[in-house]
């Protein structure tokens, strides 16, 4: 099985049941407040009208190019699994280290896949993947830098799953140009990962292919209604970006007091050099706080941001020397 955050089952097997705070992902723990949903959202099959309304709300919220096409799917993960089928199997390059599903899904479909450390080594690939901002180190690339790659690779896939906190980096204003596909997650910034909602924006041809592969009802009625309302709540999004910036600074101060060093991250998660990642994870787990460590690093630990004040108090206690 591929290694991911959010694996609380593993935490409870080792450290026992309890009132866990899951900070092993970059999912906002200050979620958008979901209102009561209509009976039709639960009772009826999703309509094309509802799907179109959701796409319009997403395009407006994220500033997508009016000339682009889009499709809503069951999370960005659903798009990642379909992307390898968009082009004939060939050579793929993924900028890494990053979210491991990109390389895994390409390899599962037969692509010759390599993970490369810098953008220059993506050149010449039949399909190239960049996560911007990157998970887990938070590396950021300007739109101008990434647009240079379009035309140097067969298809450039830019995963903006954490892009709500860095809107100036988005390539969605350029979506629709040939050779570019932009992915977006809803659940991370809006704190509603269980809704399973994500998006892909690109050319009409690429999106038509994704739509065909995803079937007539790729998202549920509740997901359509929640997503449409949340994405139209621009005031909430602006206030949340400010809140998360303050929370990130607060987390960094706590980590510094524990002797950790900031190694990267975004305003949805932080990456710390702890000296000994397994020992740091173990210490937090004894306070029923779950974190993310990586097989490729003995020192780095990724930590999401607490939400309610009680969670901050727990983290502060856990990080005391």
Wavefront OBJ file of the C-alpha trace (Angstrom):
o trace
v 0.000 0.000 0.000
v 1.197 3.514 -0.778
v 2.140 5.710 2.177
v -0.131 8.677 2.948
v -1.112 11.033 5.714
v -4.550 10.657 7.245
v -3.738 7.063 8.187
v -5.235 7.192 11.678
v -5.891 3.453 11.569
v -2.139 2.938 11.721
v -1.796 5.394 14.606
v -4.481 3.689 16.689
v -2.965 0.244 16.110
v 0.341 1.398 17.563
v -0.691 4.024 20.128
v -4.262 3.034 20.965
v -7.679 4.570 20.580
v -8.382 8.062 21.855
v -9.372 11.597 20.999
v -6.921 11.992 18.131
v -6.060 15.265 16.411
v -5.076 14.386 12.856
v -2.378 16.820 11.748
v -0.847 14.328 9.318
v -2.519 16.008 6.330
v -2.754 19.534 4.965
v -6.516 19.639 5.461
v -7.780 22.834 7.075
v -9.142 22.107 10.563
v -11.222 25.304 10.431
v -13.764 24.034 7.870
v -16.281 26.042 5.929
v -19.599 25.802 7.859
v -21.852 23.457 5.908
v -25.521 24.532 5.991
v -28.504 22.203 5.821
v -28.717 20.638 2.375
v -31.789 20.339 0.197
v -33.703 17.080 0.059
v -33.073 16.954 -3.684
v -29.297 16.836 -3.112
v -29.743 13.514 -1.309
v -32.707 12.085 -3.157
v -32.094 12.827 -6.847
v -29.340 11.946 -9.270
v -27.029 14.936 -9.868
v -28.142 17.093 -12.799
v -26.077 18.701 -15.521
v -27.440 22.053 -14.353
v -26.000 21.482 -10.872
v -22.686 20.361 -12.345
v -22.514 23.491 -14.508
v -23.313 25.731 -11.519
v -20.489 24.168 -9.533
v -18.000 24.655 -12.362
v -19.059 28.283 -12.748
v -18.551 28.887 -9.022
v -15.115 27.244 -9.127
v -14.037 29.197 -12.193
v -15.126 32.480 -10.600
v -13.488 31.704 -7.251
v -10.151 30.775 -8.799
v -10.050 33.116 -11.787
v -10.060 30.427 -14.467
v -9.634 31.518 -18.052
v -13.131 31.824 -19.632
v -11.720 29.982 -22.651
v -10.900 26.885 -20.616
v -13.086 23.862 -19.969
v -13.483 22.136 -16.625
v -14.792 19.008 -14.974
v -15.622 18.265 -11.334
v -14.502 14.886 -10.033
v -14.388 12.859 -6.825
v -11.389 14.723 -5.437
v -8.134 15.740 -7.105
v -7.152 12.106 -6.585
v -9.747 11.028 -9.137
v -8.167 13.344 -11.703
v -4.670 12.062 -10.873
v -5.816 8.507 -11.572
v -7.287 9.471 -14.958
v -4.473 11.718 -16.202
v -2.227 8.819 -17.374
v -4.967 7.767 -19.802
v -5.103 11.136 -21.547
v -2.078 10.484 -23.739
v -0.382 7.445 -25.302
v 1.914 5.719 -22.813
v 5.410 7.166 -22.903
v 7.983 8.866 -20.679
v 6.765 10.800 -17.639
v 8.667 13.043 -15.235
v 7.421 14.185 -11.816
v 9.055 17.010 -9.877
v 9.778 15.574 -6.454
v 9.761 14.626 -3.749
v 6.025 15.238 -3.846
v 2.615 13.608 -3.414
v 3.389 10.015 -4.311
v 0.136 9.266 -6.154
v 1.299 11.099 -9.280
v 4.185 8.732 -9.998
v 2.305 5.700 -8.678
v -0.708 6.241 -10.945
v 1.471 6.840 -13.989
v 3.488 3.703 -13.300
v 0.301 1.675 -12.773
v -0.787 2.620 -16.307
v 2.546 1.564 -17.800
v 4.327 4.906 -18.067
v 8.121 4.970 -17.782
v 8.239 7.385 -14.844
v 11.084 9.184 -13.126
v 11.117 11.649 -10.240
v 13.408 14.613 -10.845
v 14.672 17.327 -8.459
v 14.343 20.422 -10.672
v 12.230 21.859 -13.463
v 14.976 21.665 -16.095
v 14.921 17.873 -15.950
v 11.245 17.786 -16.862
v 12.048 18.962 -20.379
v 11.429 16.425 -23.113
v 8.977 14.309 -21.123
v 5.796 13.205 -22.828
v 3.965 14.095 -19.610
v 5.343 16.187 -16.747
v 3.867 16.860 -13.311
v 4.508 19.828 -11.022
v 2.719 20.331 -7.698
v 2.546 24.080 -6.972
v 2.920 24.881 -4.129
v 4.602 21.561 -3.582
v 3.718 18.984 -0.977
v 5.522 18.500 1.394
v 8.276 21.116 1.064
v 6.144 24.055 -0.101
v 8.329 24.934 -3.090
v 6.650 27.589 -5.225
v 6.945 28.399 -8.914
v 5.733 31.545 -10.647
v 3.258 31.232 -13.513
v 5.881 32.652 -15.856
v 8.380 29.955 -14.890
v 5.912 27.125 -15.445
v 4.512 28.513 -18.685
v 7.992 28.197 -20.204
v 7.616 24.420 -19.794
v 4.457 24.330 -21.904
v 5.683 23.251 -25.310
v 8.855 21.718 -23.861
v 6.855 18.704 -22.645
v 3.969 16.832 -24.235
v 1.490 17.643 -21.462
v 2.229 19.727 -18.376
v 0.033 18.786 -15.417
v 0.081 21.365 -12.623
v -1.473 20.169 -9.375
v -2.680 23.191 -7.385
v -4.299 21.200 -4.581
v -2.870 23.637 -2.000
v -3.217 26.664 -4.266
v -5.998 28.466 -2.392
v -3.446 29.985 -0.006
v -1.253 31.233 -2.888
v -3.698 32.550 -5.527
v -1.018 34.581 -7.323
v 0.760 31.350 -8.313
v -2.228 29.835 -10.108
v -2.073 28.893 -13.773
v -5.856 28.800 -14.008
v -5.905 32.195 -15.771
v -3.907 30.422 -18.504
v -5.907 27.172 -18.535
v -7.220 26.265 -21.945
v -3.917 26.620 -23.762
v -2.711 23.473 -25.498
v -0.433 21.237 -23.465
v -1.563 22.435 -20.006
v -3.864 20.743 -17.495
v -4.500 22.295 -14.051
v -5.834 20.270 -11.114
v -7.531 21.677 -8.020
v -8.677 20.231 -4.706
v -11.738 21.513 -2.848
v -11.449 19.601 0.425
v -8.081 20.856 1.651
v -8.610 24.614 1.957
v -12.320 24.304 2.728
v -11.592 21.634 5.333
v -14.108 19.187 3.882
v -12.018 16.341 2.497
v -14.844 13.874 3.117
v -16.922 15.604 0.443
v -14.463 14.159 -2.134
v -14.463 16.983 -4.643
v -11.778 18.132 -7.045
v -11.434 19.722 -10.472
v -9.476 19.652 -13.696
v -9.260 22.605 -16.101
v -7.766 22.461 -19.571
v -8.574 22.416 -23.256
v -12.009 21.351 -24.424
v -10.486 18.165 -25.883
v -8.656 17.125 -22.688
v -11.656 17.857 -20.483
v -14.020 16.020 -22.834
v -11.782 12.961 -22.510
v -11.731 13.211 -18.705
v -15.490 13.710 -18.644
v -16.024 10.635 -20.790
v -13.792 8.527 -18.548
v -15.398 9.764 -15.332
v -18.947 8.825 -16.318
v -22.276 10.682 -16.011
v -22.252 11.253 -12.223
v -18.637 11.784 -11.112
v -19.662 13.809 -8.041
v -22.530 13.390 -5.600
v -25.498 15.698 -5.177
v -24.364 16.829 -1.699
v -20.856 17.517 -3.044
v -22.277 19.649 -5.850
v -24.439 21.695 -3.476
v -21.759 22.143 -0.811
v -19.069 23.014 -3.343
v -21.214 25.558 -5.191
v -22.147 27.399 -1.997
v -18.674 27.307 -0.453
v -16.842 28.450 -3.585
v -19.214 31.419 -3.855
v -18.359 32.497 -0.295
v -15.444 34.741 -1.220
v -15.531 36.641 2.084
v -14.970 33.398 4.008
v -12.054 32.479 1.735
v -10.358 35.871 2.193
v -10.755 35.734 5.974
v -9.489 32.140 6.082
v -6.323 32.992 4.166
v -5.531 35.624 6.799
v -6.363 33.208 9.619
v -4.148 30.457 8.206
v -1.231 32.863 7.782
v -1.472 33.739 11.471
v -1.832 30.064 12.395
v 1.260 29.111 10.396
v 3.338 31.705 12.242
v 1.953 30.428 15.555
v 2.875 26.837 14.709
v 6.388 27.898 13.703
v 6.899 29.614 17.061
v 5.852 26.448 18.917
v 8.122 24.306 16.762
v 11.056 26.647 17.349
v 10.530 26.377 21.093
v 10.806 22.585 20.721
v 14.137 22.914 18.929
v 12.758 22.193 15.474
v 13.761 24.120 12.335
v 11.344 25.232 9.634
v 12.219 23.386 6.423
v 9.297 24.447 4.252
v 5.558 24.154 3.884
v 2.541 26.258 3.015
v -0.087 28.015 5.102
v -2.006 24.730 5.263
v 0.895 22.630 6.559
v 4.447 23.085 7.812
v 7.559 20.960 7.258
v 10.041 20.810 10.122
v 13.520 19.395 10.523
v 13.197 17.715 13.901
v 16.558 15.958 14.008
v 14.776 12.625 14.470
v 11.419 12.410 12.709
v 10.354 9.068 14.161
v 11.069 10.205 17.724
v 9.187 13.468 17.108
v 6.187 11.611 15.694
v 6.248 9.234 18.664
v 6.297 12.116 21.142
v 3.303 13.778 19.494
v 1.444 10.472 19.223
v 1.621 9.949 22.969
v -0.471 13.138 23.166
v -2.823 11.672 20.530
v -1.586 14.051 17.820
v -0.820 12.343 14.527
v 1.805 13.717 12.135
v 3.428 12.727 8.848
v 6.937 11.381 8.390
v 8.585 10.154 5.197
v 10.520 7.041 4.219
v 12.987 9.202 2.286
v 13.967 11.417 5.263
v 15.053 10.577 8.805
v 14.592 14.142 10.057
v 11.614 15.781 8.312
v 8.105 15.847 9.788
v 5.052 17.474 8.204
v 2.478 18.985 10.517
v -0.935 20.377 9.670
v -2.286 23.361 11.591
v -4.595 22.923 14.587
v -8.052 24.490 14.443
v -9.962 25.040 17.700
v -8.060 26.532 20.635
v -8.171 23.236 22.523
v -6.115 21.662 19.747
v -3.491 24.392 20.014
v -3.256 23.781 23.753
v -2.701 20.081 23.145
v 0.036 20.786 20.606
v 1.747 23.253 22.936
v 1.762 20.676 25.735
v 3.085 17.980 23.401
v 5.974 20.161 22.232
v 7.197 21.137 25.670
v 10.801 19.977 26.216
l 1 2 3 4 5 6 7 8 9 10 11 12 13 14 15 16 17 18 19 20 21 22 23 24 25 26 27 28 29 30 31 32 33 34 35 36 37 38 39 40 41 42 43 44 45 46 47 48 49 50 51 52 53 54 55 56 57 58 59 60 61 62 63 64 65 66 67 68 69 70 71 72 73 74 75 76 77 78 79 80 81 82 83 84 85 86 87 88 89 90 91 92 93 94 95 96 97 98 99 100 101 102 103 104 105 106 107 108 109 110 111 112 113 114 115 116 117 118 119 120 121 122 123 124 125 126 127 128 129 130 131 132 133 134 135 136 137 138 139 140 141 142 143 144 145 146 147 148 149 150 151 152 153 154 155 156 157 158 159 160 161 162 163 164 165 166 167 168 169 170 171 172 173 174 175 176 177 178 179 180 181 182 183 184 185 186 187 188 189 190 191 192 193 194 195 196 197 198 199 200 201 202 203 204 205 206 207 208 209 210 211 212 213 214 215 216 217 218 219 220 221 222 223 224 225 226 227 228 229 230 231 232 233 234 235 236 237 238 239 240 241 242 243 244 245 246 247 248 249 250 251 252 253 254 255 256 257 258 259 260 261 262 263 264 265 266 267 268 269 270 271 272 273 274 275 276 277 278 279 280 281 282 283 284 285 286 287 288 289 290 291 292 293 294 295 296 297 298 299 300 301 302 303 304 305 306 307 308 309 310 311 312 313 314 315 316 317 318 319 320 321
